[in-house]
Amino acid sequence: MAMIPLAVVAALGVRYLLSRFSGRQCLALLGLLLALGLIDLARPQLAVLVDDTPAVYASLAHEQGTLLVLPLNSGTLAGKSASLRAQMVHGRPIIGGYATRQPDYPLVRGAPLMSQLNRLDCDGDTIPPVDATMARSALAYYQIRQIVVHTERLSEGEERCVQIWLEGRLGWQPERIVGPVRLYTAPPFAAQPFVFLDRGWHDIEEVDGRRWRWMTEQGRMYLVNPADHPQSFALRLGLESFTSPRRVHIVLNGQSYGDIVVTPAGIRTYTLLLTLEPGQHHMQLEATTAQDPHAQRPISIAIEAVDVVSLR
């Protein structure tokens, strides 16, 4: 709509100029305007993009469940949008994927197996350690039915990491191999409850085989009840306070749950009894910090172990 008044103003301006110019000047002005119009209307040379979406995606269009496409982040804009272009073919939900503004995504950041495949790093370990049962439970709970691996987008080390997890630890074999693309299908599995850490924890430290993570002022974790009904659980936390006892406030799903006092000089196990509705639940631990004189960072408590057990 804004172009209409601009066109009227431009026409009045041209009319004014023509009224002041002589015959040859008018022809020159009209020729100039014609040339500018042709340049403006000329079709620019467009880049031709070839749709390189692998044919395997079309065969997945009528199946159920969510797809996990690896790598989750392909770096370049074209690589990042590849999963979106593929999704236009198969039309199914995907984990991660392309978005101009990434949302807060704890599933990719910390969930069992998802975090490891997102980082494509099989050398490091986590608290709690991810075993085959936890990995299969996460796949089942998040309804991930297939994993598509683009080996052409992975380095040799990254491809080996994917194989370690899917073929070595989970015992899968590719259902299909089409060029550089491998398709794995997750067999049915009865998901077990699981827990994973999220933001607010420093990297893992290890001394003499003992491993832990220091918490800042707040540390988040997620607990998952995969059942379709409420269940009672025991959440066991192996904790130690930095230098002096600390009162740790616990917030569950945004509601105050209570306090525990965590002591220094050795890990102790603190057990919380919880009744959780079906689904994923957010827990936050809050404690005062002190300055770590060695690493020059604020820390509060250390976590060495965490697990969740169903009380039947």
N, C-alpha and C positions, 0 to 999 in steps of 0.2 A: 504493500500500500504506500510506503514511503517513496517509491519510485515514481508514482503518478504526479505528485506536486513538483518533484524535481524535473520531470520531463517537461511540464508546463513552463517552469521557470527557464529551462534551457531553450525552449522554443521561442519564448519572448525575447531572450537574449540574442538569439540568431536573427530574429526579425528586426531588432533594433540595429544590429550591425549591418544587415543588408540595406536598411534604409539610409545608412550613412556612406556606403561604398558605391563606387561607380560600377559599370558593367563588368569589366575584366576583374576588378577586385571581388565582385560578387561571385563570379565563376570560380576564382581561386579559393574563396572561402568555402563555397559549396564542395569543391573538390577535396579540400582539407577535411571537411566534416565527413564526406563519404569515405575517405581513406581511414579516418579514425573509427568510423562505424564498422567497416570491414575488418579492421584489426580486432575490435572488441568482440565481434561476432565469430571470428575465426575459431575453429575447433582446435584446442591445444592437442599436441601429440600426447596420447595417453600410454602409460606403461601397460604392457600386457602381462598379466599374472596368470600362471598356470596353476590350476587346482591340483595340488599334489597330495590330497587326502588319500591315505591308503584304502584300498577296496575292502579291507577287513572290517572297517567301521560300518559299512552298509549292511553287513551280515549280522551286526549286533543290534540293529534298529528295533527288532521285535522281541528282544529278550528283556527280562526284568532285572531290577536292581541298579546299583550305582557302579560307574566305571572309575577306576583309578588309572590315570595315564601318566607314565614315567618317561622323562623327568617331569616333575611338577612345574619347574621353572626353567625355560629354555633360553633365557638370556635376552636375545634380540626380540624386537617387536614382532617380527614374523614368527619367530619360534614361540613366543608367548601366546600369539593368537592362533597357533596351529590347533590347540585343543578346542578352541571355540569354533573353528572352521569344521573340525571333525564332529563336534557336537551338532552342528547344523545337519550333518548326515545321519548320525545315529539317534539324535533326539533324546538322549538319556541324561540323568543327573551325573555330574562328575565331581570328583574331589579336587579342590583347588580351582584350576582353570584361569582364564584371562579375565581381569577386571581392571578398569582404569584406576580405581581406588581400592586397594586391598582392605577388606574388613578384618576385624580381630578374628583370628582363626586358630583357636587352641587345638583343634583336631589335628591340623597339619603340624603345628608347632610341637605338640607333646604327646599325642595319643600313641599307644603301642603300635609298632610297625610303621604307621604313617610318618612319625617323626624320623625314624631311621631311613625310610625310603625317600623322604623329602631332602634330608641332608646328604644321602648317598654316602654315608660314612659308616663302615662296619667295624672300624678299629676301636672306637670309643664304646663306652657302656653307659647305662642309665641307672637311676634310682627311681623306682624299683627296676631290677633287670627284666628285660622282655624275653620271655620264653615262648615256645610254640603255642602253648595254650592261650597265653595272653594275646599273642598276635592273631590267632584264629578267632578269639572272642571279639577283638576289635573289628575285624573284617565282618563278622556276622552281625554285630550290633549296628554298625554303620551301613549294613546292607550292601557291602561291596561284593559284587558277583564276579567281576572280571578285572584283571590287571593287564593293561596294554603297555608293553615296553618298547620304546623306540631306541634301539641300540645305536642307530646312526647319530643320535644326539648325546650319547654318553661316551666318556673316556673309557679306556680299558679297565681302569680301577673301579669306576662307577658301575660298569656293566658287571664286573666280577662281584661287587657288593650286592647288586640285585639278585644275582644267581645264588650267592651265599644264603640270602634270606629265603627266597622263594623255592629254590631247588634243594639247598643244603639243609636249612633249618625247618622248613615246612614240608619238604619232601614232594614238592610239585614238579611236574614236567610240563613244558609248553603244550597247549592243546593244538596250537597252530603256529607255524613259522612262515611268514610271507615276506620274503626279502629281509630287510633289517627289523621287521616288526614281529614281536613275539606276543602271543596271547595266552594268558594263564587264567584258568577258571577255578574259583574257590569252591571246594566241596562243601556241602551243608555241614554246619557245626552248631552245637548247642552252646551259646555264649555263656561264659562265666563272668561274675562281677570282676571289675578291675578298677585300678586307680592310677593316675599319672600326674606328675608335677607340671606346673605351668610357669608363669612369670614369678619373679621375686627371689630366685635362687641363683647363687653363683655357680660357676662351673665345678665339676667333680674334682675333688682333691684325693690323693691316695698316698698313704705312708705305711710301709710294711704290710701291704695287703688289705689295709683298712681303708674304706672309701666313704666319703661324705660330701655333702653340699651345705654351705653356709647360707642362711636366710638373711635377707635385708630386713627392713622394718615390717614388710608384709610379704608373705609367700602364699601363692595360690596352688590349688590342686583340684582335680576333678575326679569324682567317684561315679561309677556307672552301675546301675541296677538294670541288667538286660531283661529281667523277667517282665511279664505283663501284669504284675500285681505287686503291692508293697511287700518289702522284705526287711527283716532285721539283720544288721551286719555288725561285726566287730572290726573297727579300723584300728590297726596297730601301727604306732609310730615310734621308731627308734630315734630319740632326740637327746641332745646335750646342749646346755647353755654355755655361752662364752663368758668365762671368768667368774660369773656370779649367778645366783638363781634369778630366773626371769618368769614373770607371770605372762603366759601366752593366752591371748583372747582368741576364741574360735568363733568364726561366723560361717553359718551354713545357709546357702541360698539367700544371702542378704539378711538373715536373722541371727541374732546373738544366740550361740549355743552354750557357752560357758567358758570357764578359765581352767587352765592347768598350770602348775608351777614346774618348770623344767630346771633341773639342777646341773651344775658343771661337773667336771672331773669324771667323765665316763658316760657312755650311752646307756640310757634306760628306756624300757618299752612302756609306752603310755597307750592304754586301750580305751577307745571311745565306742560306746554302744549307740548305734544309729538305726532308725527306721526310715527307709527311703522309698519314695514312690518310684514307679518305673521311669527310667530315663537317666539323663546325665545331670549331675549335681555339682555345684560350685562350692568349694570350701576355702576359706582364707584364714591363715594364722597371722596374728599381729603381736609384735613384741618390741620393746625398746632396744636400741642398738648401742654399740660402743665401737670405738675406732680400733680396727685391727692394726697393730703397730708394724706388722711385717708387710702387709699388702696395701696399707693406707686406704682402707675402705670400711664402711659401716657394716657390722655384722651383729647378729643376735643369737640365733640358735643354729645348730647343725642337725641335719637329718641324715641318718645312715641307712634306715630301712623304713619301708611303708608297704603295707598290704591290707587287703580287705577280704574278710571271710564271712560267708553267709551263715547265719545261725538258724539252723533248721529244727 
